[in-house]
Amino acid sequence: MGRSQETSGKKEVRNRKDKKRKEKEQKRAKKKIDGKRSSFDDMIAYVDEFGMISSTPPDPNRNTTVNPETIELGATRSKSENPSSFERKGVISFFD
């Protein structure tokens, strides 16, 4: 008669797999019992006037109006009084 082909190492691996499978089934059953599903309304986030994220929509009475003509687009230009002060003077000793 032949020996059993199942060693202690194989038994441990099988037991770990069974344990993991049972834990997974328990988690799945627990989720099914709870039945809480996230809705789209739970996922929405709002940004208030200070830039903070909140779960409540902003108060429409606190809205401020902004004149679109006052908004500057692009980079702002520096208004220097003395443009010649930005000129660099000197001798180049090394140029790579």
Phi, psi and omega in degrees: 000146182274163178278163176289138182273001183260113180267174181294326178296318179294323179296317180298317179297316180297318180295320178297317179297317179297318180297315180297319179296318179294320177298320180295318178296321179296317178299317180297318179294321179296316178298322180293321179291315180298315175065014180277116177250142180281133179262170180295325180294329178288337183272346184284137176234145181244154176247126181275185186291345179263001179087011180269142180276132179222166181267351180256145179291154181291154180286122182292341180286341183265008180294142175244144179264141181239134178283119184295339180286338181277350181279127179266127179262142179087190182281142178278143182268138179281136180257084181275144181280325184237092183292340182287344180289344180273352179286133179263133181238142177156188182244136178278123180263333181209135178225123181256000000 
